[in-house]
Amino acid sequence: MQLAFTETCNGCGACSRVCGTGALKFTDDDETVKAVFEPILCNGCGSCIDLCRRNGLERVDDDIDLKQFLANQEQSIFYRKYKAAANVVSSI
């Protein structure tokens, strides 16, 4: 199975938390959020897709590259930079 994120994904990572095999993982730092997918670990259950209320993840019917699959290479399938947050100073 191949996965792709849609424009409605907000990068919350809920899909990775429901993944029982660890095929889908999110990394997050102060500047970016990224999801990586390891197709060799995916059992095709679709729980990640079913869980998303935003329809942010979809199944792609393209053939998986066999060489990449056998090499167990992670695929970066989501990458988004955070928007610069405005510094807000409040006074009491």
N, C-alpha and C positions, 0 to 999 in steps of 0.2 A: 504494500500500500504506500502511496505517496500522499503527502499532506501539503497544503498551502494555506497561508493566512490571507484573509480578505481585508479590505480597507476598514471594516467595522471592528476589527480586533483592537482592543485597547491595551494589550500586553499584560493583563492581570495575572496570567499564569495558572489559572484554575484548571485548564486542560492538562497541564503537566502534572498537577497534583492528583488527578484521577487516573493517570496512566500507571497501570499495575506492573508494567514491564520496565519502566524507566526509559522508554524510547524517546520521549519528548521532555526536554529540560529547558528551563528558562534561566538565564543569568541576568543579573541586574546590578548596575553600579550607579553612581551619581549622574552619569551622562547618557547611558544607553541601556536599552533592554533588548535582549537577543534570545531567540529560541533555536535550539539545535535538535535535529531529529536523527535518530539512528535506526534506519529501516530494518536492519537485521534483528533488532529487538522487538519490533512491532508485531503484534499478533493479529492485527486487523480488526480488533473488537469494535472500534468506532466510538468508544466511550468519550474520548476527547471531543469529538465532533458533537455528539449528543448533548454533552454538558453545557456547551457554550450557548448562552441566551442571546448573544449578539450576532450569531452566525458568523463568527470570526475565523472559523477553521473549516476547511472543506477537503474532501477526498479528491485527488487528481488521478484520472485514469490512465495517465501516461505510463509507459513501460519504465520500470526501474533499470538504470544502467547496471548490468550484471557485474562488471568489473568493480564499480563503486560499492555495490552491495556485498560482494565477496570480500572486499578489503575492509568492510565494516567501517566505512568513513562516515563521520557525522556530516550532516547537511545543515547549513545555516539557512533556516526557512523564514525567519522573521528578524528584522533589525530596525530599531527605531531610536532616534536621538530624542531626548527629552527637550521640550521647549524651555528656553531660558526663563527661569522663574524670577519675577520681580521681587526685589527685597522690600519688605514691608516693615516699617518700624512703627511700633505703637507706643504711645505714651500714656501713662496712668496718672 
